[in-house]
């Protein structure tokens, strides 16, 4: 696939928003809207993987986050 631009990404996001109310768990996998939703989702995933990668946190970062969350829960 060619490079996905931000315009294509935004168009795919908008189309997903339009398709979600139409498609549900009972919709046939061969339904044209389900197929289109899958294609739009793949576009979004590819763009976000390229431009917004999620890196695995270090052990130190995980421990810090756990401490912050436990302090926040105790203070609430």
N, C-alpha and C positions, 0 to 999 in steps of 0.2 A: 504494500500500500504506500502511496505517496505520503510525504510529510503532512501531518495534520496541523493545520494552522489554528490559531486562536478563534478565528471566525467560524471555522468548521466545528470546532469544539463547542462554541457557544450555541451554534445552530443545533447540534446534536443534543445538548442539554435541554434546549427549549422544546425540541421534538419529543424527548423522553417525557417531559412534563405533560405534553398533550396526549401521549400514548398511555401513560399509567392509569388514568381513569377508564380507559377502554379495555385494557387487558387485565385479566384476573387469573387465579389458579385454575379455573375450569376452562379457560380458553385453550383451544387446540394448539399444540406446538407448531402446526403447519399454517395457522392463521397468519394472514399477511401482516397484521399489526404486531403479532408476537415476533415474527421474523424481523420486521423493521426495528422493533425495540431491541432485539439482540444485536443488530448491526450498529444502532446508535450507541448502545452500551459499550460495545467493543471499541468504538471510536473514542468515547470518553475515557475508557480504561487505558488505551494506548497513549493518549495525550497526557493524562495524569501521571502515568508511569514515567514518561519522558521528562515532564516539567515539574512534577511534584513528587519525587520519589520518597518513599517512606523508608528511612534507615532504621536498622535495629539499634535500640539504645544499648549503651554499655551497662554493665552490671552496676557500676556506681550511679548512673542515671536512674536505673530502676529502683535502687535503694533510696535515693533522694526522693523520688516521686512517692514511694510508699510512706516515707516519713512525713512528707508534706500532707499527704492524704489522711494519714492517721491523726495528725495534729488538727487538721481541718474538721474531721469527724468528731473529735473530742471537744472542740470548741463550739460546735453547733448545738 
